[in-house]
Amino acid sequence: QVQLVQSGGGLVQPGGSLRLSCAASGSIFGTNTMHWSRQAPGKQRELVAAISGDGNTYYADSVKGRFTISRDNAKKTTYLQMNNLKPEDTAVYYCWAGASWGQGTQVTVSS
């Protein structure tokens, strides 16, 4: 079982940037595919990005070219760099791996 603790997030103006972090503890991290999902008010949770243990990545069409997922296996940490943020990116963001979920982080994009 992997325990996940998130940090980062907050309020940013449109066009701004934020970086989310997800620190893992517990069992093996390096082989787990790590994911970031988000849930906006009144909407279903959606997968935003994922990165496999060997570095292969996936991005939702809505964030391609703006978000970058990365991982540091030595630090057992996954990152989501979010650039050129839009109001529609406003949501609670979650990192997860298998059945383990982080606590969620609010990202608000507003002027």
Secondary structure by P-SEA (a helix, b strand, c coil): cbbbbbbbbccccccbbbbbbbbbccccccccccccccccccccccccccccccccccccccccccbbbbbcccccbbbbbbcccccccccccccccccccccbbbbbbcc
